[in-house]
């Protein structure tokens, strides 16, 4: 897409139309990564670096010609080997309003020893895998600190320990067990982490205040309210642009852990935006259910298909300086080590209803025993031969049974919970 001026122009035209037609504030670019595709710096073309810089320049020119208030931002790698090969930082500084640093996944279950998912500081002066090291690297390469937005993960990286050690850098034998909701080995959402902390897991902190926890052969590095407060203080004291998070749905949004709804997001907002303090004591009260806005009224008049731009109030583009700022930019990002499920997107459709991912259904429970003859597909899912709505997922500990939310059925072709009409399951049991 970035290789030629013509292909860039096509993308820019469509992006501008989408942003302006729907009244967005701007465009956030997320490419993982120029030259270093999915973190492999031998996979991409060397020309990606210059071509990405040209894309930023041409986007900025077209956006400013259309509307000088449109924002242009990008989510970028924080690993030093990728940064130096993938980015023309001078061009980023010139053409972008904010730069979202993906300062997480510095360590994970792909490594032979345990490590911290997003340490604020490295273990020593030579350790480049930390928030502070990434900020200093970009500053040396010419990025205005006021444009740097620090990424904060609302999840943890998990490991299976291979020995009796429980410290940072303990020997590991791969990723940890999957969570009840996220259902992905090697990571846990914060709402799964805080629940474990209430049910017997041991928690400790490094000398720099980074939390980790363990139980038996499971070990997790994560963020909590205390570590986030420390990062917010770092952001403010260094005059950085703010913070962004990955992702909102991984926080304890239902207050399952009896602190408050969305404790991590609130910790960021209190520290950087001055929102009111939290409850004096812990509360298990759940937030009210979200209210979905009513759909727009149907019309029988002729529709040409043109999208009408809504009336919006323009926000001035932020002014950058080396002074301390308390702006908080909340976005979501991807990383070279993909560890999280994709954000949920709600759409309105007049044709086929959207499907629901199998990984977003009810919590798994162990079968006792699983039916014989299960036929698992290439990604480890198998239909339940006795039920249209249930299915099995293969794990090293044995098959686990999951159930789709009513009235959905499991679709073995897509490994998703789908509408019955799309699945056409013939099993008749329990009123199905």
N, C-alpha and C positions, 0 to 999 in steps of 0.2 A: 504493500500500500504506500510506503514512503519512498519507493525506489525511483519514481519519476515525478516530474512536476505535474503531469496530467493526472496521475493517480492520486497525488496529494490534493490537487484541486477538486477532484470528485468527492473525496472524503470531506474536505473543508466545506464545500457547498452543502452537502447533506447534513453535516453537523450543525452548521449555522441555521439551516432551516428548522431543524428539530428543536434547537435551543430557543430560537425566537418564537416559533409557532406555539410552543407550550409554556412560554414565560419563565424559563429557567434563568438563574443568575449567571450561568456560564457553563464551561466544559472542563471536566477533569479527565486527563489522559492517564491510562493505566496500561503500560506495555511492559511485560516481564520477559525479557528486557532487551533493549537494542543491543545487537551483537551477541549478547549472552542469553540466548533463548532458554527460558525456564532455568536460568542459572548456569547453563553450559556455555562458556565463552568460546567454544569451538564450533557451536551449532549455527550461529548467525553470520551474516555478511559484515565485513569490516566497515562497509559503507553505511551501515545502519546508524552509526554515531553521527556522521555529518548529515545524513538524510533526516534523522529525527530533529536535529537542530534547525534544518530548513523547514520542517513541518511546523515547529513552534513559531518561527519567523512569519511564515505565510498565514498561519492561523491568527496571529496577533494583528497583522495588517488587515485581514478581512474583517475580523471582529471589531477593530477600532473604526473601520470605515462604516460599518453598519450601526454600531452602538458602542460608544466609548466606555459604557458602564459594564459591559460583559466581562466576566472573570475568565481567566485561563489558568488552570493549575495542572499539576502532574504528580502522580505517585511514583516514587523512585526507590531504587535499591539502597540499602544501607551497608552492604558488604563491600569492603574496600576494593577487592579484586574486580568486582562488577562495576562499581562507580567509575573507576579510572578508565575502563575499556568502553563503557556504554554511553557516557554523557559528555557533551560539551557544556560544562557547567557555566561558562560565561554566557552562552546563549540562553540557558535556562534562567539565569539571573536577569537577563535583559528582557525576556519576553513573557515570563510567567509571573502571576500575581502571588501565588503561594507554591511551595514545593513540599509535598507530603512525604516525609522520610519514613520508609517502612522499617522502623527500628524494632523489629521483632524477628523471631525464628533464627536468632543467632546460633542456637543449639537445638537439637531435637533427637528423636529416637533413631534417626539414621546414623548417629554417631556411636562409637564403642564405649563411651563414658557419659555419665550424666552431665548436663550443663544447664545454664540459665537461659530461659526463653528470650528475655529482654533486659539484660542487666544495665543499670544506669552507668556503671563504671566497669572497666575491665579488671581482670585479676591482677594485672601488673601493667607497667608502662608499654610493654610490647603487645598487649592483647588489644586487637583492633575490633573485636566483636562486642561492642557496647554502644549505648546511645551517645555517650560523651565522645567516643572515638569517631562516630559517624558525623556528629555535628562539627567537630574540629576539622575533619577531612573536607567537608563541603565548604567550610569557611576558608580554609587554605586554598581551595580551588576557585574561590571567587563568588560564592553564594552569600548574599546578604542574610545575616542572621534573622532579621525581622521577617524574612520570607520562609524561614524553616518552620515546618509544622511536625512535631514529634509524634510518631505512632505509638499507641499503647494497646497491647492485646488484652481482650477480655476472655482469654482462654489460656490454658497451660499446655506445655509440652510434657508428655509422659513417657516413661521408660519402664522396661522390665529389668530388674537388677539381676546380675549373674552371680553375685557373691553376697555376703552378709553386710557389706558396707552400705551406708545410707547418706554419705556426704556428697557434696558437689565433686564431680570427677570420679565417682564410684564406677566400677566396671558395670556395663549394661549389655543386655542380650537382645536389644531391639526395642520397638515401641511398646508402650503400656497397653493395658486392656481398654477396650472401647467403653464409652459412657452410655448411660441408659437412653439418653435423648440424642446425642450427637452420633453415636454408633460408628465411630471411626477410631481405629487403633492409633495411639500416639498423641492424642489430644483430648482434653476435657474442657467443656465450657465452664465458666466461673460458677454458674448455678449448680453444676455437678461437683465442682471442687468444694464450694462452701458447705454443701450437704455432707461430703465426706469428712470435712473438718469437725462436723457436729456428731460424727458417728465413729470416733475412735482413731482417726489418722493422727500421726504425730507431725507437728509443724515446727520448722526452725527458720532462722534467718542467717544470711551471710553477714560478714563484717560490714558490708555496704548496705545492709537492710533488705536484700532481695529474699522473698519468701520461697520456701519449698516444703513439700510434705511427703510422707512415705508411710506405707503399711505393708509389712511382709516384703514381697519382691516387687512392689509397685512404687514408683517415685515420680513426682510431678513438680515442675517449676512453673510458677504462676505469678500474677499480680494481685494485690489486694488494696484496700483503701489506704493503708499506711505507705506502701511503696508508690502508689499513684500520687499521693500528696507530696512525696519527696521529688518525684519527677516534675510535678507542677511547679514546685519551688525552683527547680533547676531551670525550667522553661522561663519563668519570670525573671530570675536573677541574671540569666544570660541574654535577655532581650530577644527571645525567639518569638515566632509568630503565633504559636498556640499548640494545640494537641488535636489529634484525630484518633479514632478508635476502630478496632476490628474485633467484633462487630456488636451492634446494639443488642441483638437477640441472644448473645452469649452471656450477658449480664444476668443477675438474679432479678429479672423483671417482674416475677410473680411473688417476690419476697418469700421464697420457700425456706430461706435460712434465717428468717425472723430478725433481720436488721432493718431494712427498709427496701422498698422497690427500687431497682436499678442502683445499688449502692456504689458501683464503680463509676458509672456515668455521673452520679451526683457528686462523687468525690472530685472528679475533674472540674465540674461546673462550679463547685464551691471554691476551689482553689484558684481558678482562673477567671471566673465571671462574677464571683461574689454573691452567688445565690444563697438563700437562707440556710442556716445550719440544720443538721439532721435531728432526729428525735433524741431526747435526753436519755431515754432507755430503749432497749430493744423492743420491737413490736412485731407480732406475727400477722398483722392485718394486711390482707391482700388488696392491691389496687382495684378500683372498679374496672369492669371489662371495657375494652376499647369499643367505641361506637363507630360503626362504619357509616360514612355520609351517604345520604340517599342519592341514588343515581339521578342524572338530569332527566327532566320530563321528555317523553318520546314525542316526536313530531311527525306529521304526515305530509309536511310540505316538501317541495323538491329540494334535494341536497346535491349541490354540484360536486361535493367531495373536498372542497377547499377547507382547510383548517383555519378557524378564526382565532387570532391572537387575543388572549385575555388582557384586560387592563391591569397593569402592574405598577407598583411604586418602585422606582429605580433606587438602588443603593449605590452610594458613591464608592468608587474603587478605593481600597485602603491605601493610605499613604505610609510608606515605609521609612524607617529611620533606625538608628542604632539605639534608640531609647527603649526601655522596657515596655512591653505591651501585654495586655491580658486578653487578647483576642483568642477565642477557642474555635477552631474549625473542626467539626465532627463529620468524618467521612468514613468510608470503609475501603480497605485496600486488599490487594493480593500480594503474595510473596513467592519467591522462587521455590520454597518448600511449602507446597500447598497443604494446609493443615485444617482448614475449616470448611464448613458447608457453605454453599452459596446463599446470599441473602434472599429471603422470600420476596417475590414480586407479585402484587395483586393487579390483575387486569380486568377490564370489562369486555365481554365478548357476546356477540349475538349468535355465534355458531357453536362449535364444540367447546364444552367447558374445559378449563385447564386441569391438568392432572396434578396429583400430589406425590412428591418424591417418597419412595419407600422409607427413606431415612428420616422422615418427619412424622412417623406414626407413633403409636403407643410404645411404652417402654418394653423391652424384651423380657421374656422369662424363660428359664431353662425347661425344656421338655423332659418328661420322664416316662418312657424314653421317646426319642424322635422316631417317627414311622420309618420303616425300612424302605430302601429303594428310592431315596430322595435324589433327584437329578439336579445338581447344582450347575448354574451357568458359569461363564468365564469370570464373572465378578463376584461369585460366591453366594448367589441367591437361588432358592428352589421353592416352587409352589407347594403348598400343603395339599396332599392328595385327598384330604378329608374335608377341606373347607375352601370356599372361594375367597374369603376375606383374609385368610392367614397365609403366612409364608415363613421360610426358614433362611437364616443367614449362617454361613459357615464361619466358625472361629476356631482357633487352636484348642480351645477348651471344649469344643463340640458344637453341634448345631443349636442355635437359639431361635425360638419361635417369636414372631411378631405378628401383630394384627392391625390391619388397616382401619382407619376411622370409618364408622358407618356413614353412608351405605357403600363405601368404595370396595372394590375387589382388587386382588393382586394381579397385575398383568405380567406374566413371565417373559414376554417379549421385550418389554422396556424396563423390567425390574422396578416398577412403580406401582403405587396404589392408584387405580384408575376407575373411571365410571363403568358400571356394570355393562352398559351397552357396548363399550369398547372392548371389554374382555370376553364377554359371552361365555362365562363359566357355566358348565353343565352339572356341577355337583349340587345335589339336593340334600341339604342337611340343616336342621335347626331353623327352618323357615327361609333359607336362602333361595 
